[in-house]
Amino acid sequence: MLTYPDVAAAVSWLSRVFGFVEHVRIGDHRAQMGFGDGAVIVADATNDRREPRRDDGVTHAVMLRVDDVAAHYRKVLAAGAEVLGEPTDHVYGERQYSAIDLAGHRWTFTQSITDVAPEDWGGATVTPW
C-alpha cells in the first residue's frame, strides 16, 4: 500500500505514465491497481498512513518486472516523469531504471536479460528456493 495526497490523481498518473490498470476503487480514499501479475493499493493519508517525504532519503522502493524496460523507459520519459537515469545492465542479469512518481515514491522497473548464478556476482543460492 502506497499513500498519496489524492487517490484519483494517483490512479490517473500511475495508469497514464507507468501503465497500471485500475481494478477496484473504494470511495475516494483507496484503489487497487494491477501491473502484469502484480497489484498495489493506493490510499490516502488517513488512518495513520502518511505521505512520503522526499527530503528524508529513500525509505522504500517498489520494483516491477516489465517485458521491455527500454520501451517502458521511453514511455515514462515522454510522459514527463522524473527519471533517475537510463536503463542500465547489471551483473546479476537485470536491466533496470528508476523513476519517481507524483507523490515521491521511488519505482524501479526491471527486465531479465540473462540468467546468472548468484555466486557469479557475489550472491549465494539459498535452498530450498
C-alpha positions in Angstrom: 0.0 0.0 0.0 1.4 3.4 -1.0 0.0 6.7 0.3 -0.9 9.6 -2.0 -2.4 13.0 -1.2 -5.0 12.5 -3.9 -6.0 8.9 -4.8 -7.9 9.9 -8.0 -4.8 11.8 -9.3 -2.5 8.9 -8.3 -4.7 6.4 -10.2 -4.7 8.6 -13.3 -1.0 9.3 -13.2 0.1 5.7 -12.5 -2.2 4.5 -15.3 -1.0 7.1 -17.8 2.7 7.2 -17.0 3.6 3.7 -15.7 0.9 1.6 -17.4 -1.1 0.4 -14.4 -4.7 -0.7 -14.7 -7.3 0.2 -12.1 -9.2 -2.8 -10.8 -11.2 -1.5 -7.8 -12.0 1.9 -6.4 -13.2 2.2 -2.8 -14.8 5.6 -2.3 -12.2 8.4 -2.8 -9.7 7.0 -0.3 -8.4 3.8 -1.8 -7.9 1.9 -5.1 -6.3 -1.4 -6.2 -4.2 -1.2 -9.3 -2.7 -4.0 -11.4 0.5 -4.3 -13.3 1.2 -7.6 -15.0 0.5 -10.3 -12.4 1.0 -8.0 -9.5 -1.1 -5.4 -7.7 -0.6 -2.4 -5.5 -3.1 -0.4 -3.3 -3.0 3.4 -3.4 -4.6 5.1 -0.4 -5.0 8.5 1.1 -3.2 9.7 4.2 -5.8 8.8 6.8 -5.9 6.1 9.4 -2.2 6.6 10.5 -0.9 6.5 6.9 1.5 9.2 6.0 2.5 10.7 2.7 6.1 10.1 1.6 8.6 12.9 2.2 11.3 13.4 -0.4 13.8 15.1 1.9 14.3 12.1 4.2 16.1 9.9 1.7 14.8 6.6 0.3 12.8 4.6 2.8 11.4 2.1 0.3 11.2 1.3 -3.4 8.8 -0.7 -5.4 10.2 -3.0 -8.1 8.2 -4.1 -11.1 9.2 -6.5 -13.8 8.4 -5.4 -17.4 8.8 -7.2 -20.7 10.8 -4.4 -22.4 12.5 -2.0 -20.0 13.8 0.3 -22.8 10.3 0.8 -24.3 8.8 1.4 -20.8 11.6 3.9 -20.1 10.9 5.8 -23.3 7.1 5.9 -22.5 7.7 7.1 -18.9 10.3 9.7 -20.0 7.9 11.0 -22.7 5.2 11.4 -20.1 7.4 13.7 -18.2 8.1 11.6 -15.1 11.2 12.2 -13.0 13.5 9.5 -14.2 16.7 8.8 -12.3 18.8 7.5 -15.1 18.7 5.4 -18.3 18.2 1.7 -18.2 21.4 0.0 -17.1 22.6 -3.6 -17.3 23.7 -5.1 -14.0 26.0 -8.1 -13.3 23.1 -10.0 -11.8 21.4 -10.3 -15.2 18.8 -7.4 -15.0 18.4 -4.2 -17.0 16.8 -1.6 -14.7 15.9 2.1 -14.3 14.2 4.0 -11.6 11.6 6.8 -11.6 9.9 9.0 -9.0 6.1 9.2 -9.1 3.9 12.3 -8.4 4.0 11.7 -4.7 7.7 11.0 -4.4 7.6 7.2 -4.3 10.6 5.5 -6.0 9.9 2.8 -8.6 12.4 0.5 -10.2 11.5 -1.2 -13.4 13.4 -4.3 -14.3 13.8 -6.8 -17.2 15.7 -10.1 -17.0 18.3 -10.1 -19.8 20.4 -13.2 -18.8 20.3 -15.9 -16.3 23.3 -15.5 -13.9 24.0 -17.7 -10.9 24.1 -15.6 -7.7 27.6 -16.9 -7.0 28.9 -15.3 -10.2 28.1 -11.8 -8.9 28.7 -12.2 -5.1 25.4 -13.6 -4.0 24.6 -17.0 -2.7 21.9 -19.6 -3.6 19.8 -20.5 -0.6 17.9 -23.7 -0.6 15.1 -24.6 -0.7 14.3 -22.0 -3.4 
